[in-house]
């Protein structure tokens, strides 16, 4: 009983603060995790950004929320898979960076969110020009700026003119 009260005390019930801590033993990117609890943070920034995108979608008038979600990064090394993502044509066709038609399956308990696995699902939602999309109304804040490091997995070869420039993050909204 006391443990559930403690968990409620350190849980953000409004969902407007998401926690990311890759070094926490209880951190997980599992689809069942909401990331709004200090006791069960997300493992990656990208998983927190997908959850933030869910929060930023509002139907109706007055839906442009610029102060919707804060993603709190704990000190440590945060890896970001910033490869170019999939594109969607005007007819709804989904293609990868090579123009091959793909599908985006629904997330399940067996979806791969491990950034060390080249088949992870998270990069598919990146910008088609490379870079993880930060949804409108989302702030990414590090608890300790000197000890919070963000490292990209994808760095294009600057000597190859056939490879376009990329980014770590792509900011949307205001």
C-alpha positions in Angstrom: 0.0 0.0 0.0 2.8 2.4 0.9 4.6 1.7 -2.4 1.6 2.6 -4.5 1.2 5.9 -2.6 4.9 6.7 -3.2 4.5 5.9 -6.9 1.5 8.3 -7.1 3.5 11.0 -5.4 6.3 10.8 -8.0 4.0 10.3 -11.0 3.0 13.2 -13.2 -0.7 12.5 -13.7 -1.3 15.3 -16.2 1.3 13.6 -18.5 2.9 16.9 -19.4 6.3 15.9 -18.0 8.0 12.8 -19.6 11.2 11.4 -18.1 14.1 9.8 -20.0 16.9 8.0 -18.2 18.9 5.5 -20.2 20.9 4.4 -17.1 17.9 3.6 -14.9 17.3 -0.2 -14.4 13.5 0.3 -14.6 13.6 2.4 -17.7 11.8 1.0 -20.7 10.5 2.0 -24.1 7.8 -0.6 -24.0 4.5 0.5 -25.5 2.8 0.1 -22.1 5.0 2.7 -20.5 3.7 6.3 -20.4 7.0 7.7 -19.2 5.3 10.1 -16.8 6.7 8.5 -13.7 10.2 8.9 -12.1 10.0 5.2 -11.2 9.6 4.1 -14.8 11.1 6.6 -17.3 11.7 6.0 -21.0 15.0 4.7 -22.1 15.3 6.9 -25.2 14.5 10.4 -26.2 12.8 9.1 -29.4 10.2 7.1 -27.5 9.4 10.1 -25.4 9.0 12.3 -28.5 6.5 9.8 -29.9 4.5 10.0 -26.7 4.7 13.8 -26.8 3.4 13.8 -30.4 0.3 11.9 -29.1 -0.2 14.6 -26.6 0.3 17.5 -29.1 -2.5 16.3 -31.4 -5.7 18.2 -30.4 -8.9 18.3 -32.3 -10.9 21.5 -32.7 -10.4 25.2 -32.2 -7.6 26.6 -30.0 -5.6 23.4 -30.5 -2.2 25.2 -31.0 -0.7 24.4 -27.6 2.9 25.7 -27.2 3.3 24.6 -23.6 2.1 21.1 -23.8 4.9 18.7 -22.9 8.4 18.8 -21.2 10.8 16.0 -21.7 13.2 15.8 -18.8 16.5 14.2 -19.6 18.5 12.7 -16.8 22.3 13.0 -16.9 24.0 10.4 -19.0 24.6 9.6 -22.6 21.5 9.7 -24.8 21.7 8.0 -28.2 19.5 9.3 -31.0 18.9 7.3 -34.2 18.6 10.2 -36.5 18.6 8.4 -39.9 16.2 9.6 -42.5 12.7 8.3 -41.9 9.9 7.3 -44.1 8.0 9.6 -46.4 4.2 9.6 -47.2 3.1 10.5 -50.7 -0.1 12.4 -51.4 -1.9 9.2 -52.2 -0.9 7.7 -48.8 1.9 5.5 -50.0 4.7 5.1 -47.5 8.3 4.9 -48.8 11.7 4.6 -47.3 14.7 6.8 -48.3 15.4 4.6 -51.3 11.9 4.9 -52.6 10.9 1.3 -51.7 7.2 1.0 -50.6 6.9 0.1 -46.9 4.3 -0.2 -44.2 4.2 1.2 -40.7 2.8 -1.5 -38.5 1.0 -0.7 -35.3 3.1 -0.7 -32.1 2.7 -3.9 -30.0 4.5 -5.5 -27.2 7.0 -7.0 -29.6 7.8 -3.8 -31.4 11.6 -3.2 -31.5 12.5 0.1 -29.8 16.2 -0.8 -29.1 18.4 1.8 -30.9 21.2 -0.7 -31.1 19.1 -2.9 -33.3 19.2 -1.6 -36.9 15.6 -2.8 -37.4 14.2 -0.5 -34.6 10.8 1.1 -35.3 11.7 4.6 -33.9 13.8 6.0 -36.8 10.9 5.4 -39.3 9.1 8.5 -37.8 12.1 10.8 -38.4 12.2 13.5 -40.9 12.8 12.3 -44.5 15.9 14.6 -44.5 17.2 13.0 -41.3 16.7 14.1 -37.7 14.2 13.3 -35.0 11.1 15.5 -35.1 10.3 17.4 -32.0 6.5 18.0 -32.0 4.9 21.4 -31.4 4.6 22.4 -27.8 7.5 20.1 -26.7 10.6 21.2 -24.8 13.6 18.9 -24.2 15.4 19.9 -21.0 18.5 18.4 -19.5 18.7 18.2 -15.7 22.5 18.9 -15.8 23.8 20.5 -19.0 27.4 19.4 -18.4 26.5 15.8 -17.8 23.7 15.3 -20.3 25.1 14.2 -23.7 23.1 13.6 -26.9 25.0 11.5 -29.5 23.7 10.8 -33.0 24.0 7.4 -34.5 23.8 8.7 -38.1 26.5 11.1 -39.3 26.6 11.6 -43.1 30.0 11.5 -44.8 30.8 15.2 -45.6 33.1 14.1 -48.4 30.4 12.4 -50.3 28.3 14.9 -52.3 25.6 12.3 -53.0 24.6 12.2 -49.3 22.5 15.2 -48.1 23.1 17.1 -44.9 21.2 15.9 -41.9 20.4 17.0 -38.3 20.0 15.5 -34.9 16.6 17.2 -34.2 14.0 18.9 -36.4 11.9 21.4 -34.5 8.2 21.9 -35.6 5.7 24.5 -34.6 6.4 27.9 -33.1 
